[in-house]
């Protein structure tokens, strides 16, 4: 989740940054207790008292037999599951849009297939079976044909029914509703996919949205039959391949994508609901709590047919789904008529169909709604299904859009008029739409219980966790858009996650050691944080602590106070600030005055790094802690933090500034550290005229120091490279470009200076129109150029919609194109966004 993660690099000989996330310790998932009345795996459930299926291994951590070298054998054996020499290492992300409500989160690819369905939290669990194996020779994503959930039309053209899946129609295009011409919504996460097929003479409009208060993905389908269509009759077919999950592994987020063969469950058609229900129960290995899930799939109208079967396309599934009465629902649907098998236990698939009524004569339009509802059990999911069926789709959509609009009522957007003065109408629309999409993704992914915000809802990569380091940026924006209540909740949650120290219990936190964050990351150093967390506080990733995370978390806690002035809040989080700052004081290398060697920058195989990626966040952490201590009257603490801060600052300038490159970072970590100037505001300890090392910073404003000016120029050297691609053919991939654009936009350099404001705006156009998808305006963590010669094309990859990458763009665009009449100080740390947060 940092500069250069998972870039394509044929010369790489090491597994960089996140390479071990989901690989260093994947455990064998255990199947929890199935509901009563479940038949043995792969058999029809005909007797309500039938016993549960075969036993599975049920242990939390891996044993020696699971490993070969540093990668578990099961992950190495599964084709395409984990490829440390490839980029992305987890396989491609097949996502083009998402809709979420803070509990349920669904993602669709550009053909309308649902590829991700997380419930009951955006962080966990993934309830759909979808595994992208890689890309073929044409760079198309390779998946088994029955992965995910998708729709089709079974049409009778005179020779009987035959199913054509919508993804196979001649023309497919996708947009968010608010980006469509004539839309009356400023903000929406309703996904609209349009299909047309000339042979069938059919046009389909497919609208999908996760309802606001009801945990259901609601899909309205309008099928228009042209006057010359050969279709005499038609049915709508809904197929789904759930992979129900009720548990997760601490520090190893792999169970819902690499170990799907362990996610057996029961599926059956329930006549009283006129729907297929998939369900599973068991114990979440990470918490020891009993969990359960039920998914129901049904229409608003009456079901014409159904099939419940086994997965015939997963080699690890039982063979009973390949033929016979329990044949895979995907294969069974091919002839347009579903066979009616009503139950299955194992890797279950299902399909339901309903008749489409076009009215009398030729042509006509038929409409139907497909509901994919979630609940803890059959009773709860039946309630959800009933509520959606009782509501109009338009009402559900309007309620959702009104909710989002209320959340973002105070959110400023980049100035459209200023953009339009220099950009085409299409590019202007794209820049604003990309900024708007960043905000919608941020607020709809916010976890209503804990306040967690995941990096992405995707499983490939497994980014369904909250990184406190990245979260500091989210908090900055949430304060900017008026969601300070969310920031307080999030920072209090971060404080509760901090690894306990000896004095925690003595200070009255007697329940602290029992929290999930403490029990699931025992290797996290006291006073620090694991690299990331699930929304319930369970440690998510394999890196037990990172010094940059510690510095950023202290910064965001204090930064929120400086926006709100809420001293009661500051006192509440002060114990966490103090413990972390004490650690930053003690974490000292006596040989050079830098921070002690540590994990940093999401690099799991390098526990002894000592670069600016850790040094400057630690410096800012000490700076922030000292300010907080002064506010609270803890002057002795403030003096200690300030003393260590200045010692560290001098060491940074003496050891980590690269004179030849003119920046902080290149010599030891291979690239300029983007956060040096903003948001960390490092102020050099050298005399701006002589270059002599000093005991204290020599300027009040970092932008006034020549070293920071040089750093900005070097950090922005990617701008001309960006603008030359993809035509130049010199760069094949990149990411996190907005990290450099934000401080350069704040600097507001003139046309005669390198990395001028005009150049920054050009780069913003490139990112908003090239890196972001041209239809849904979402961004992955990185971009890559596919194709050769004149066919080179920039595509977004890895974890899209990636919350951090998108909000960085939002900040850069807002800084470069401020609202009219905003008074702000150029070439300062505050700049536009600082003025907007006042």
Secondary structure, 3 states (H helix, E strand, C coil): CCCCCCCCCCCCCCCCCCCCCCCCCCCCCCCCCCCCCCCCCCCCCCCCCCCCCCCCCCCCCCCHHHEECCEEHHHHHCCCCCCCCCCCCCCCCCCCEEEECCCCEEEECCCCCEEEEECCCCCCCECECCCCCEECCCCCEECCCCCCEEEEEEEECCCCEEEEEHHHCCEEEEEEHHHCCCCCCCCCCCEEEEEEECCCCEEEEEEEEECCCCCEEEEEEEEEECCCCCCCEEEEEEEECECCCCCCCCCCCCCCCCCHHHCCEEEEEECCCCEEEEEEEEECCCCCCEEEEEEEEEECCCCCEEEEEECCCCCCCCHHHCCCCCCCHHHHHHHCCCCCCCEEEECEEEEEEEEECCCCCCCCEEEEEEEEEEECCHHHHHHHHHHHHHCCHHHHHHHHHHHHHHHCCCCCCCCHHHHHCCCCHHHHHHHHHHHHHHHHHHHHHCCCCCCCCCCCCCCCCCCCCECHHHHHHHHHHHHHCCCHHHHHHHHHHHHHHCCCCHHHHHCCCCCHHHCHHHHCCCCCCCCCCCCCECCCCCECCCCCCCHHHHHHHHHHHHHHHHHHCCHHHHHHHHHHHHHHHHHHHHCECCCCCCECCECCCCCCCCCCECCHHHHHHHHHHHHHHHHHHHHCCCHHHHHHHHHHHHHHHHHHHHHHEECCCCEECHHHHCCCCHHHCCCCCCCCCECCCCCCECCCCCCCCHHHCHHHHHHHHHHCCHHHHHHHCCCCCCCCEEECCHHHHHHHHHHCCCCCCCCCHHHHHHHHHHHHHHHCCCCCCCCCCEEEEECCHHHCEEEEECCCCCHHHHHHHHHHHHHHCCCCCCCCCCCCCCHHHHHHCC
